[in-house]
Amino acid sequence: MADTRLIQGRYRLLDLIGRGGMGEVWRACDESLGRYVAVKCLKPLGPQQDQSFTRIIQERFRREARVAAALQHRGVTVVHDFGEDDGVLYLVMELLEGRNLSQLLEDNQQRPLPVADVVDIAEQISDALAYTHEQGIVHRDLKPANIMRLTDGAVKICDFGIARLGRDVGLSSRLTGTGIAMGTPHYMSPEQIGGGQVDHRSDLYSLGCVLYEIATGVPPFDLEDAWSILVGHRDTVPEPPRRHRSELPDFFDRIVLDLLAKTPEERPDDAGSLVRRISAARGATGPHALPAHAHPAHARPAHARPALPAAATGPMPHLTGDSPLPSWTRGMTTGHKATGVAIPRPEAPDHTAALTGEWTGATDPNALAGTSSASAPPTPTQEQLAVLTSRHNAGLSLGRLGRWEEAGEVHRAVAAERAHALGADHPDTLGSRYEVGFSLGRTGRTTEALREFTRVAEGRERVLGTDHPDTLAARQEMAYVLGELGRHFEAHQVFAAVLASRERTMGLDHPDTLRCRHNLAYNLSRLGRIEDAYELAREVAAARSRVLGPGHPDTLVTQYEVAYALGRLGRWTEALGVYREVVAARSQALGADHPDTLAARYEVGISLGRLGRSTEALELYRGLVGDRTRVQGPLHPETLRARHGLGVNLGRLSRWEEALAEARDVCAVRERVLGADHPDTLVSRREIAVGLGWLGRWPEALSLYGQVAETRDRVLGPGHPDALASRNDEAHCLERLGRGAEAAELYRQVAAVHGQAEARGH
């Protein structure tokens, strides 16, 4: 953009004061009103860019404008105008003179701020948050770079780019997948990390992280990599700030630790209560009373504010044993904590205009993975690489939101552009294609996913070598997809080869080696080798317990597999004991409402039912249905699965009228939510038939058994075990109706198909 450009015939751009991969911020003159403003411009991405990604970025920019413009408070940056000019989206804000908290710490040579300033900042931020939360807005990216300290001492919260309106969950959930500012690991709440429900109390946790850092000079979890930081937020109790800095007041220490509670319920109810606590402490006396107020003009009266209701943010990612954190954390860098980040100061006066680190700093070339140029393609610029990296991360974020179709589109586009800029076998290109394969697998396109992972594995083997961890990761995904396709013998061969390589290059106890052994045990059980699966799973569980700890999620998922194998072996008492141990450990490590904890509770119910303890199972499922409904909603597939278990146990207790009513209701919901041909819907339809049979209504039962059998024949094939089981159900029903000849003929047909399937298997 030229310095003399005029936006909308009104805003004349004067000095560039911030630039990022996606846009620029200018000091400008509003010629209509004769005042200086900050203008944030989103660069036109051009027709060559992925259009799905472009739409997401543009809509998020518009959303930031709408959210920020709706806020009118002294502690929030004022937005004056918003629009589009010659294809450029722009946002006009008040021009702020001051420094953000990240810059203040840098100015202070990474030392903490004066105590009086810290407490004053805490009070002002709390008051501004109380207001925004009262408006139903959750910031979701509160960090030092998003909080301005003006030259007159006032404090303002900036950048509502990923804020969520409590009353508008659907839209905002879709817009957080841009990969631009999903939250910096140093300041993310445990529920934000785990993909759980995020409400105003997540902002309070982030506020605790910010206050901890400006008061002590370091974030609460100042670790080397993003994974360790995220685990710290989730699992580790932070040291009290006063252990770093004894002159901090006792009340401030307590406030920060309250804000950093692991669960939202343990944190303060609202930001208004923090204002009241700080205000009350100002009059306190004693050895740790608050020093004289640095900026008395900015003390704020306390106002009681109601707590916001929690609002779900979309699908909740499932933490599996393959990773103790959600898949979207893979490849995540630590981001910018407030200290130690060199933010270039502009030549123009310091009007930072409420910018985040995404907008104020130049792209750091060291943050880009694999930026070495290939020999054939033209050398790409650092800015081009930065944009591609940002778009790659956008695809990861879309996947985190469960929007796998869109994620796949973004990754395909990035892979094509990386291939052109870097070469088809460049590690970054192969990394994008790996994510294409992952997206294909999550959208049910398993055969295509297998082809993609195979190509990636071949490319990585050429470039990186057979034993490189990235090559082995691609081959391991190949094996997993082969298992999904029912090709368990081929999957076993690939898993075994990858395991041999991992043991040779990484050692027997490396977490990746243990992960591969776990996958091999899982696949053995699907091959029907239950004893082998049990023995291997037990060995892996013991090794993971030794290496990672008995409460580590990976250890627990292998323990879960041990229990599953015990059940398959008919050792239900032992299985019940192991499942209960997993429930207790997951409750402590992940929380009682975590999906993995709830899944283990479901298996406890299965075990109780198998042991004939249906009264206990029924009570367990009643509680589980209530918890699933509260956490995931009444229509979630897992809620419906728990209701199905409840109905089954009603039947086992001979309460068939109730069981039939429950089965009908669950079947109707599953048909509406999952579809008439979904396997879960067919299971419910069969359960209706079971109930009808026990009530002596065999003609109705026969009709339903026939429907289920025909659907399974069509969807799964007539030789599939479930289809054959349905034909046996139909034959049994014919017997009960006195139609023995028809039943015998159907039994013969089933036996013949089963025999043919076994012959093909050999």
C-alpha positions in Angstrom: 0.0 0.0 0.0 1.3 3.5 -0.8 1.6 5.9 2.1 -0.8 8.3 0.5 -3.6 5.8 0.1 -7.0 7.0 1.1 -9.4 4.4 2.5 -13.1 4.9 1.8 -12.4 8.5 0.9 -11.9 9.3 4.6 -8.9 7.5 6.3 -5.5 8.6 5.0 -2.8 6.0 5.8 0.3 7.7 7.2 2.8 5.4 8.9 3.0 1.6 8.9 3.2 0.6 12.6 2.6 -3.2 12.4 2.8 -5.9 9.8 2.1 -9.6 9.9 1.6 -12.5 7.4 -2.1 -11.6 6.9 -2.3 -7.9 7.2 -1.0 -4.5 8.3 -1.8 -1.7 10.8 -1.4 1.9 9.9 -1.4 5.2 11.8 -4.0 7.1 9.8 -5.8 10.4 9.8 -9.6 10.5 9.9 -10.0 13.5 7.5 -13.7 13.7 8.2 -13.3 14.3 12.0 -9.7 15.5 12.0 -8.3 12.9 14.4 -5.7 10.3 14.3 -6.8 6.6 14.3 -5.3 3.1 13.8 -6.5 1.3 10.7 -6.1 -2.5 10.6 -6.2 -3.9 7.0 -6.6 -7.4 5.9 -4.5 -8.1 2.8 -6.4 -9.3 -0.2 -5.4 -12.9 -0.5 -6.0 -13.2 -4.2 -7.7 -15.8 -6.4 -4.7 -18.1 -6.2 -5.3 -18.7 -2.5 -7.5 -21.4 -1.1 -11.0 -19.9 -1.2 -12.3 -21.8 1.8 -9.4 -20.5 3.9 -10.0 -17.0 2.5 -13.6 -17.0 3.5 -12.7 -18.1 7.0 -10.1 -15.3 7.5 -12.5 -12.7 6.1 -15.4 -13.7 8.2 -13.3 -13.8 11.3 -12.0 -10.3 10.6 -15.6 -9.1 10.2 -16.5 -10.8 13.4 -13.7 -9.1 15.3 -15.2 -5.8 14.1 -18.7 -6.6 15.1 -17.7 -8.0 18.5 -15.4 -5.1 19.4 -17.7 -2.4 18.1 -20.4 -3.7 20.4 -18.3 -3.0 23.5 -18.3 0.4 25.1 -16.1 0.4 28.2 -13.0 2.4 29.3 -11.1 -0.9 29.6 -11.8 -2.1 26.0 -10.3 -0.7 22.8 -12.8 1.5 21.0 -13.7 0.5 17.4 -14.9 3.5 15.3 -15.6 2.0 11.9 -15.4 -1.1 9.7 -15.8 -1.8 6.0 -14.3 -2.8 2.7 -12.5 -0.6 0.2 -11.3 -1.9 -3.2 -11.2 -5.5 -1.9 -9.5 -4.6 1.4 -11.2 -5.2 4.7 -10.4 -2.6 7.2 -11.0 -1.9 10.9 -10.7 1.6 12.4 -9.8 1.8 16.0 -8.7 4.4 18.5 -5.0 5.1 18.3 -3.5 4.2 21.7 -0.3 5.7 23.1 1.4 3.2 25.3 2.9 -0.2 25.5 1.4 -3.7 25.8 2.3 -5.7 28.9 4.7 -7.9 26.8 6.6 -4.8 25.8 6.6 -3.4 29.3 8.3 -6.6 30.6 10.8 -6.3 27.8 11.4 -2.6 28.6 12.0 -3.8 32.2 14.7 -6.2 31.0 12.4 -9.2 31.7 12.0 -8.3 35.4 8.5 -8.2 37.0 6.6 -4.9 37.1 6.3 -2.9 40.4 3.9 -4.4 42.8 1.6 -1.4 42.9 1.4 -1.4 39.1 0.7 -5.1 39.0 -2.2 -4.8 41.4 -3.6 -1.7 39.6 -3.4 -3.6 36.3 -5.1 -6.6 37.8 -8.0 -4.4 39.0 -8.5 -2.7 35.7 -8.4 -5.8 33.6 -10.8 -7.5 36.0 -13.2 -4.6 35.7 -13.0 -4.7 31.9 -13.5 -8.5 31.8 -16.5 -8.2 34.1 -18.1 -5.9 31.6 -17.3 -8.0 28.5 -18.5 -11.2 30.2 -21.7 -9.4 31.2 -22.2 -8.7 27.5 -21.9 -12.4 26.8 -18.5 -12.2 25.2 -15.6 -14.5 26.1 -12.2 -13.2 24.8 -10.4 -16.6 24.6 -6.9 -15.2 23.8 -6.1 -13.1 26.8 -2.3 -12.6 27.0 0.2 -9.8 27.7 0.4 -8.8 24.1 -3.4 -8.2 24.1 -3.4 -5.8 27.1 -2.3 -2.2 26.7 -1.0 0.1 29.4 -1.5 3.6 28.2 0.8 6.5 29.0 -1.8 7.9 31.5 -1.9 4.6 33.3 -5.2 3.3 31.9 -5.4 -0.4 30.9 -7.3 -1.7 27.8 -8.0 -5.2 26.5 -7.5 -5.5 22.8 -8.0 -7.9 19.9 -11.3 -9.8 20.1 -10.4 -11.7 16.9 -11.3 -15.2 18.4 -13.8 -14.0 20.9 -17.0 -16.0 21.3 -20.5 -14.6 21.9 -22.2 -16.8 24.5 -25.5 -16.4 22.6 -23.9 -17.2 19.2 -22.0 -20.4 19.8 -22.4 -22.0 16.4 -20.9 -19.1 14.3 -18.0 -18.5 16.7 -17.1 -22.2 16.9 -16.7 -22.2 13.2 -14.5 -19.2 13.2 -11.9 -20.3 15.7 -10.3 -22.6 13.1 -8.2 -20.0 11.2 -4.9 -20.9 12.8 -4.1 -17.2 13.4 -4.6 -16.8 17.1 -6.1 -20.0 18.7 -4.5 -19.0 22.0 -0.9 -19.0 23.1 0.1 -22.1 25.1 1.5 -20.1 28.1 -2.0 -18.6 28.7 -4.5 -21.3 27.7 -6.9 -22.8 30.2 -7.0 -26.6 30.8 -10.5 -26.8 29.2 -9.4 -24.8 26.2 -6.4 -27.2 25.8 -8.7 -30.3 26.1 -11.4 -29.0 23.8 -13.9 -28.9 26.5 -16.6 -26.3 27.4 -15.1 -22.8 27.3 -16.9 -20.0 29.1 -15.9 -16.8 30.9 -13.9 -18.8 33.5 -11.4 -19.7 30.8 -10.6 -16.0 30.5 -10.2 -15.9 34.3 -7.6 -18.7 34.0 -5.7 -16.8 31.3 -5.9 -13.6 33.5 -4.2 -15.6 36.2 -1.4 -16.6 33.9 -0.9 -12.9 32.8 -0.9 -11.7 36.4 1.5 -14.4 37.4 3.9 -13.3 34.7 3.9 -9.6 35.2 4.2 -10.2 39.0 7.0 -12.7 38.9 8.7 -12.3 35.5 7.9 -15.8 34.3 4.6 -17.6 33.2 3.3 -20.2 35.6 4.6 -23.0 33.4 7.8 -21.7 31.8 8.8 -24.9 30.0 10.8 -25.6 26.8 8.1 -27.0 24.4 4.4 -26.6 23.8 3.6 -30.1 24.8 5.2 -29.7 28.2 3.5 -26.3 28.7 0.1 -27.7 27.9 0.6 -30.7 30.2 1.7 -28.3 32.9 -1.6 -26.4 32.6 -3.6 -29.6 32.7 -1.8 -31.6 35.4 0.6 -29.4 37.5 -0.3 -27.2 40.5 1.7 -23.9 39.9 4.1 -22.6 42.6 2.6 -19.6 44.5 3.8 -16.3 43.1 5.2 -15.3 46.4 7.8 -18.1 46.2 9.2 -16.1 43.3 8.7 -12.7 44.9 8.1 -12.4 48.6 7.0 -8.8 48.6 3.8 -9.6 46.8 0.7 -9.2 49.0 -0.9 -12.3 50.4 -4.3 -11.5 48.9 -2.8 -11.2 45.4 -1.1 -14.6 45.9 -4.5 -16.1 46.8 -6.3 -14.4 43.9 -3.8 -15.7 41.3 -3.9 -19.2 42.7 -7.7 -19.1 42.7 -7.7 -18.0 39.0 -5.3 -20.9 38.1 -7.5 -23.6 39.5 -7.6 -26.6 37.1 -11.4 -26.8 36.8 -13.7 -23.8 36.1 -15.9 -24.6 39.1 -12.9 -24.0 41.5 -12.2 -20.5 40.1 -14.0 -17.3 41.1 -17.5 -17.0 39.8 -16.9 -13.8 37.8 -14.4 -11.1 37.3 -16.5 -8.6 39.3 -15.7 -10.6 42.5 -12.0 -10.0 41.7 -12.6 -6.2 41.6 -14.3 -6.4 45.0 -11.5 -8.4 46.5 -8.8 -6.1 45.2 -10.7 -3.0 46.2 -11.2 -4.4 49.7 -7.5 -5.2 50.1 -6.5 -1.6 49.4 -7.6 -0.6 52.9 -5.9 -3.5 54.5 -3.0 -3.1 57.0 -0.3 -5.5 58.0 3.1 -6.7 56.7 1.7 -7.6 53.3 -0.8 -4.8 52.7 -0.9 -3.2 49.3 1.6 -0.4 48.8 0.3 3.1 47.9 -1.8 3.1 44.7 0.3 4.1 41.7 -2.6 5.5 39.7 -5.4 6.4 42.0 -7.4 8.1 39.2 -8.0 4.6 37.8 -9.5 2.8 40.8 -12.9 1.4 39.8 -16.0 0.9 41.9 -17.0 -2.7 42.3 -20.2 -3.8 40.7 -21.9 -7.2 41.3 -22.1 -9.0 38.0 -23.9 -12.3 37.3 -21.9 -15.3 36.2 -22.3 -16.3 32.6 -23.8 -19.7 31.8 -21.3 -22.2 30.4 -21.7 -22.6 26.6 -20.5 -25.5 24.6 -18.1 -24.8 21.8 -18.8 -27.6 19.4 -17.5 -31.2 19.2 -15.2 -32.3 22.0 -12.0 -33.9 20.8 -11.4 -37.4 22.2 -8.2 -37.9 24.0 -6.8 -41.3 23.0 -3.9 -43.2 24.2 -1.9 -42.3 21.2 -1.6 -38.7 22.6 -2.2 -37.3 26.0 -3.3 -34.1 24.4 -5.6 -33.4 21.4 -4.3 -34.0 17.9 -4.4 -30.2 17.1 -1.4 -29.7 19.5 0.9 -31.7 17.2 3.6 -29.4 15.8 2.4 -26.5 18.0 5.2 -24.1 18.9 5.4 -22.5 22.3 4.2 -19.2 20.9 5.4 -15.9 22.4 5.4 -15.5 26.1 5.7 -12.0 27.3 9.4 -12.0 28.3 12.3 -12.4 26.0 10.6 -11.5 22.7 12.2 -8.8 20.7 9.4 -6.7 19.3 10.8 -4.1 16.9 9.9 -0.6 17.8 8.6 1.6 14.9 10.4 4.7 13.8 7.1 6.5 14.2 5.6 7.4 17.6 4.7 4.4 19.6 1.1 4.0 18.7 0.7 0.2 18.9 -3.0 0.3 18.3 -4.0 -2.7 20.3 -2.2 -5.2 18.2 -1.4 -8.8 19.1 1.9 -10.4 18.5 0.5 -11.7 15.2 0.3 -8.2 13.9 3.2 -6.3 15.6 6.2 -8.5 14.9 7.9 -9.5 11.6 7.8 -13.1 10.7 10.5 -15.1 12.5 12.2 -17.3 9.8 13.5 -19.6 12.5 9.9 -20.5 13.4 9.2 -22.1 10.0 9.9 -25.8 9.7 11.8 -26.9 6.7 12.3 -23.7 4.9 15.4 -24.7 2.9 14.7 -24.4 -0.8 14.6 -27.3 -3.2 16.9 -27.3 -6.2 14.3 -27.2 -9.0 11.5 -24.9 -7.8 12.1 -21.1 -7.5 13.2 -20.1 -4.1 10.1 -18.9 -2.1 10.2 -15.8 0.0 10.0 -15.9 3.7 6.6 -14.2 3.5 5.3 -16.9 1.2 6.5 -19.6 3.5 4.9 -17.8 6.5 1.6 -17.7 4.7 1.7 -21.4 3.8 2.7 -22.2 7.4 -0.2 -20.2 8.7 -2.6 -21.9 6.3 -1.3 -25.3 7.3 -2.0 -24.4 10.9 -5.4 -23.2 9.8 -6.1 -26.7 8.5 -5.0 -28.3 11.8 -7.4 -26.0 13.6 -10.3 -26.8 11.4 -9.6 -30.5 12.1 -9.6 -29.7 15.8 -13.1 -28.3 15.4 -14.2 -31.5 13.6 -14.5 -29.7 10.3 -12.5 -32.4 8.5 -13.9 -31.8 4.9 -12.7 -28.1 5.1 -9.5 -29.1 6.8 -8.8 -31.5 3.9 -9.5 -28.8 1.3 -7.0 -26.5 3.0 -4.3 -29.1 3.3 -4.7 -30.2 -0.3 -4.3 -26.6 -1.5 -1.3 -26.0 0.8 0.3 -29.3 -0.4 -0.1 -28.2 -4.0 1.5 -24.8 -3.4 4.2 -26.3 -1.3 5.0 -28.8 -4.0 5.3 -26.0 -6.5 7.4 -23.8 -4.2 9.5 -26.4 -2.4 9.2 -29.6 -4.4 7.1 -32.7 -4.2 9.4 -34.5 -1.7 10.1 -31.6 0.5 9.3 -32.5 4.2 6.8 -29.6 4.4 5.0 -30.8 1.3 4.9 -34.3 2.7 3.7 -32.9 6.0 0.7 -31.3 4.3 0.0 -34.5 2.4 0.1 -36.5 5.6 -2.6 -34.2 7.0 -4.6 -34.8 3.8 -4.5 -38.5 4.5 -5.5 -37.9 8.1 -8.5 -35.7 7.0 -9.6 -38.4 4.5 -9.5 -41.0 7.2 -11.7 -38.9 9.5 -14.3 -38.4 6.8 -14.6 -42.1 6.1 -12.6 -42.1 2.8 -10.4 -44.8 4.2 -9.2 -46.2 0.8 -8.1 -42.8 -0.3 -6.4 -42.2 3.0 -4.4 -45.4 2.6 -3.2 -44.3 -0.8 -2.1 -40.9 0.6 -0.3 -42.3 3.6 1.4 -44.9 1.3 2.7 -42.0 -1.0 3.8 -40.0 2.0 5.7 -43.0 3.5 7.4 -43.6 0.1 8.4 -40.0 -0.2 9.7 -39.7 3.3 11.7 -42.9 2.9 13.4 -41.4 -0.2 14.1 -38.1 1.5 14.5 -39.0 5.1 15.3 -42.6 5.2 13.6 -45.8 6.2 14.1 -45.4 9.9 13.3 -41.7 10.2 10.5 -41.0 12.8 8.4 -39.2 10.2 8.7 -42.1 7.8 7.7 -44.5 10.6 4.8 -42.3 11.6 3.4 -42.4 8.0 3.8 -46.2 7.9 2.1 -46.6 11.2 -0.9 -44.6 9.9 -0.9 -46.9 6.9 -1.3 -49.9 9.3 -4.1 -48.2 11.2 -6.0 -47.5 8.0 -5.5 -51.1 6.9 -7.1 -52.2 10.1 -10.0 -49.8 9.5 -10.5 -51.5 6.1 -10.6 -54.9 7.8 -7.3 -55.9 6.4 -5.9 -56.9 9.8 -3.3 -59.3 8.5 -1.7 -56.7 6.3 -2.0 -54.2 9.2 -0.2 -56.7 11.5 2.7 -57.0 9.0 3.2 -53.2 8.8 2.9 -52.7 12.5 5.4 -55.5 13.1 7.9 -54.0 10.7 7.5 -50.5 12.1 7.9 -51.9 15.6 11.1 -53.6 14.7 12.5 -50.4 13.3 11.4 -48.4 16.4 12.9 -50.9 18.8 16.2 -50.8 16.8 16.5 -47.0 16.5 14.7 -45.7 19.6 14.9 -48.5 22.1 12.3 -50.7 23.8 10.9 -48.1 26.2 10.7 -45.1 23.9 7.1 -43.7 24.0 6.8 -44.1 20.2 7.9 -47.8 20.5 5.4 -48.4 23.2 2.6 -46.7 21.1 3.4 -49.1 18.2 3.3 -52.1 20.5 -0.1 -50.9 21.8 -1.4 -50.7 18.3 -0.1 -54.2 17.5 -1.9 -55.5 20.6 -5.1 -53.9 19.4 -4.8 -55.3 16.0 -4.1 -58.8 17.4 -7.4 -58.7 19.2 -9.1 -57.9 15.9 -7.4 -60.9 14.3 -9.0 -63.0 16.9 -5.7 -63.7 18.7 -7.1 -62.7 22.0 -4.6 -64.5 24.3 -1.7 -62.9 22.3 -3.4 -59.5 22.5 -3.9 -59.8 26.2 -0.3 -60.8 26.9 1.1 -58.0 24.7 -1.3 -55.3 26.1 -0.3 -56.3 29.7 3.4 -56.0 28.9 2.8 -52.6 27.3 0.7 -51.4 30.2 3.5 -52.3 32.6 6.2 -50.6 30.5 4.1 -47.5 30.1 3.4 -47.4 33.8 7.2 -47.6 34.4 8.2 -45.0 31.8 5.2 -42.6 31.8 3.6 -43.3 35.2 0.6 -45.3 36.2 -1.8 -42.4 35.8 -0.6 -41.3 32.3 -3.3 -41.3 29.7 -1.3 -43.6 27.5 -0.9 -46.1 30.3 -4.6 -46.0 31.0 -5.6 -46.6 27.4 -3.5 -49.7 27.4 -5.0 -50.8 30.7 -8.4 -50.3 28.9 -7.2 -52.7 26.2 -6.1 -55.2 28.8 -9.6 -55.1 30.3 -11.2 -55.5 26.8 -9.1 -58.6 26.1 -10.1 -60.0 29.5 -13.7 -59.6 28.6 -13.2 -61.3 25.3 -11.7 -64.2 27.2 -14.7 -64.4 29.4 -12.8 -63.2 32.5 -15.4 -60.6 33.3 -14.6 -60.3 37.0 -11.0 -59.4 36.2 -12.1 -57.1 33.4 -14.5 -55.3 35.8 -11.6 -54.7 38.3 -9.3 -53.2 35.6 -12.0 -51.0 34.1 -12.8 -49.6 37.6 -9.1 -48.9 38.1 -9.1 -47.0 34.8 -12.2 -45.0 35.8 -10.6 -43.9 39.1 -7.3 -43.0 37.5 -8.9 -41.1 34.6 -11.2 -39.2 36.9 -8.1 -38.0 38.8 -6.0 -37.3 35.8 -8.6 -36.0 33.3 -11.6 -35.2 35.3 -14.9 -37.1 36.0 -16.6 -35.6 32.9 -13.8 -36.3 30.4 -15.0 -38.5 27.5 -12.3 -41.1 28.2 -13.5 -41.3 31.8 -17.1 -41.7 30.7 -16.1 -44.3 28.2 -14.5 -46.4 30.9 -17.6 -46.1 33.0 -19.6 -47.5 30.1 -17.4 -50.6 30.0 -17.9 -51.0 33.8 -21.6 -51.2 33.0 -21.0 -53.8 30.3 -18.9 -55.9 32.7 -21.6 -55.7 35.4 -24.2 -56.8 33.0 -22.1 -59.8 31.8 -21.7 -60.9 35.4 -25.5 -60.9 35.9 -25.3 -57.8 38.2 -27.9 -55.9 36.1 -29.3 -53.9 39.0 -25.9 -52.3 39.6 -25.5 -51.9 35.8 -28.8 -50.2 35.6 -27.9 -47.6 38.3 -24.6 -47.0 36.6 -26.2 -46.3 33.3 -28.8 -44.0 34.8 -26.0 -41.9 36.2 -24.0 -42.1 33.0 -26.9 -41.0 30.9 -27.3 -38.0 33.1 -23.6 -37.1 33.0 -23.4 -37.6 29.2 -26.5 -35.4 28.7 -25.1 -32.7 30.8 -21.6 -32.7 29.2 -22.4 -33.6 25.6 -26.1 -33.2 25.1 -29.0 -35.5 24.7 -28.4 -36.2 21.0 -24.7 -37.1 21.3 -24.0 -40.7 20.0 -22.3 -41.6 23.3 -25.4 -40.3 25.3 -27.5 -42.6 23.1 -25.2 -45.5 23.6 -25.5 -45.1 27.4 -29.3 -45.0 27.0 -29.1 -48.2 25.0 -27.2 -49.9 27.8 -29.8 -48.7 30.2 -32.5 -50.3 28.1 -30.6 -53.6 27.8 -30.4 -53.9 31.5 -34.0 -53.1 32.0 -34.7 -56.1 29.8 -32.3 -58.3 31.8 -34.3 -57.4 34.8 -37.5 -58.5 32.9 -38.8 -55.0 32.8 -39.7 -55.4 29.2 -42.3 -52.8 28.8 -39.8 -50.1 30.0 -37.0 -51.7 28.0 -39.2 -51.6 24.8 -40.1 -48.0 25.3 -36.5 -47.0 25.9 -35.4 -48.9 22.8 -38.0 -47.3 20.6 -37.1 -43.8 21.8 -33.3 -44.3 21.3 -33.9 -45.9 17.9 -36.0 -42.9 16.8 -33.4 -40.4 17.9 -30.5 -42.4 16.3 -32.4 -42.6 13.0 -32.9 -38.8 13.1 -29.3 -38.0 14.2 -27.3 -40.8 12.6 -29.4 -42.1 9.8 -31.6 -45.1 9.2 -28.8 -47.3 8.1 -26.2 -46.4 10.7 -24.9 -49.5 12.7 -26.1 -47.9 16.0 -29.6 -47.4 14.6 -29.7 -51.0 13.5 -28.6 -52.2 16.9 -31.5 -50.2 18.5 -34.0 -51.6 15.9 -32.9 -55.1 16.8 -33.3 -54.3 20.5 -36.9 -53.3 19.8 -37.4 -56.7 18.1 -35.9 -58.4 21.2 -38.3 -56.6 23.5 -41.3 -57.5 21.2 -40.2 -61.2 21.3 -40.0 -61.3 25.1 -43.5 -59.7 25.2 -44.7 -62.5 22.9 -45.3 -60.2 20.0 -43.4 -62.4 17.5 -45.0 -61.3 14.2 -43.9 -57.7 14.9 -40.5 -58.9 16.0 -40.1 -61.0 12.8 -40.8 -57.9 10.6 -38.1 -55.9 12.4 -35.6 -58.7 12.4 -36.1 -58.9 8.6 -35.6 -55.2 8.1 -32.4 -55.3 10.1 -31.1 -58.3 8.1 -31.9 -56.8 4.8 -30.3 -53.5 5.6 -27.1 -55.2 6.9 -27.0 -57.4 3.8 -27.2 -54.3 1.6 -24.8 -52.1 3.7 -22.3 -54.7 5.0 -22.7 -57.6 2.6 -24.5 -60.9 3.1 -21.3 -62.6 4.5 -20.6 -60.0 7.2 -20.9 -61.5 10.7 -23.5 -58.9 11.7 -25.6 -59.7 8.7 -25.4 -63.4 9.4 -26.3 -62.8 13.1 -29.4 -61.0 11.9 -30.5 -63.9 9.7 -30.1 -66.2 12.7 -32.3 -63.8 14.7 -34.9 -64.1 11.9 -34.7 -67.9 11.8 -35.1 -68.0 15.6 -38.2 -65.8 15.3 -39.7 -68.1 12.6 -39.2 -71.1 15.0 -41.1 -69.3 17.7 -43.9 -68.7 15.2 -44.1 -72.4 14.5 -42.6 -72.0 11.0 -39.9 -74.6 11.5 -39.3 -75.5 7.8 -38.6 -71.9 6.9 -36.4 -71.5 9.9 -34.4 -74.7 9.0 -33.9 -73.4 5.5 -32.7 -70.1 6.7 -30.3 -71.7 9.1 -28.9 -73.8 6.2 -28.4 -70.7 4.1 -26.6 -68.9 7.0 -24.3 -72.0 7.5 -23.5 -72.1 3.8 -22.5 -68.4 3.6 -20.5 -68.8 6.8 -18.7 -71.8 5.5 -17.8 -70.0 2.2 -16.5 -67.0 4.3 -14.3 -69.3 6.3 -13.0 -71.1 3.2 -12.0 -67.7 1.7 -10.3 -66.8 5.0 -8.1 -69.8 4.7 
